[in-house]
Amino acid sequence: HITFDATITWDQHAASGPSVTVKSTAVTSLTIPKRAMAFRVPLPLPLGVLVRRIGSLLTKKALEISLPRFLRQLERDLERWARGGEGDER
């Protein structure tokens, strides 16, 4: 599960002129079904270490795919917003 959140701040009175700041956060979670834990196979690593490594790898791959898409969509939204919200480019 991956959730993205973006907060956009407009500062009309910034020292260098008007500015837009975007703060984005990605939250990931991994759920391992109990059925997967029913198979007791000898593991070379403690189960907690193995789960963390697999979770880390899956999260990295998911973010490699989804983060560029999220940033492209954010860019399109900001461009549309800068034009006054005209049209929908989807």
ZAMARGU-4260 file (C-alpha; in steps of 0.2 Angstrom, whole numbers, plus 5000, padded with zeros to 4 digits):
<rodrens>
0) 5000/5000/5000 | 5007/5017/4995 | 4999/5034/4999 | 5005/5050/4993 | 5001/5067/5001
5) 5006/5084/4994 | 5005/5101/5003 | 5007/5116/4992 | 5011/5133/4999 | 5010/5150/4990
10) 5020/5164/4997 | 5015/5180/4988 | 5027/5191/4999 | 5043/5180/4999 | 5059/5191/4999
15) 5064/5185/4981 | 5046/5187/4974 | 5031/5175/4974 | 5035/5157/4977 | 5027/5140/4977
20) 5033/5127/4989 | 5028/5109/4988 | 5030/5096/5002 | 5026/5078/4997 | 5026/5063/5008
25) 5025/5044/5003 | 5019/5032/5016 | 5021/5013/5012 | 5015/4998/5022 | 5017/4979/5019
30) 5005/4966/5026 | 5011/4948/5026 | 4996/4936/5026 | 4996/4923/5040 | 4995/4909/5028
35) 5012/4914/5022 | 5019/4912/5040 | 5011/4894/5041 | 5025/4887/5030 | 5040/4884/5041
40) 5055/4883/5030 | 5072/4884/5037 | 5079/4902/5034 | 5097/4907/5033 | 5092/4924/5042
45) 5080/4927/5057 | 5062/4930/5050 | 5061/4948/5056 | 5077/4953/5046 | 5071/4943/5031
50) 5054/4952/5031 | 5062/4969/5033 | 5074/4966/5018 | 5059/4960/5007 | 5049/4974/5013
55) 5063/4987/5009 | 5065/4979/4992 | 5047/4979/4987 | 5045/4997/4994 | 5060/5003/4984
60) 5053/4995/4968 | 5036/5002/4970 | 5043/5020/4973 | 5054/5018/4958 | 5038/5016/4948
65) 5025/5027/4957 | 5035/5042/4962 | 5039/5048/4944 | 5021/5046/4940 | 5016/5056/4955
70) 5028/5070/4952 | 5023/5071/4933 | 5005/5072/4939 | 5009/5086/4952 | 5019/5095/4938
75) 5003/5095/4927 | 4992/5100/4941 | 5004/5115/4945 | 5004/5120/4927 | 4985/5120/4926
80) 4984/5129/4942 | 4996/5143/4935 | 4985/5145/4920 | 4970/5148/4930 | 4964/5130/4931
85) 4958/5130/4913 | 4955/5113/4905 | 4959/5095/4910 | 4975/5088/4902 | 4972/5070/4908
</rodrens>
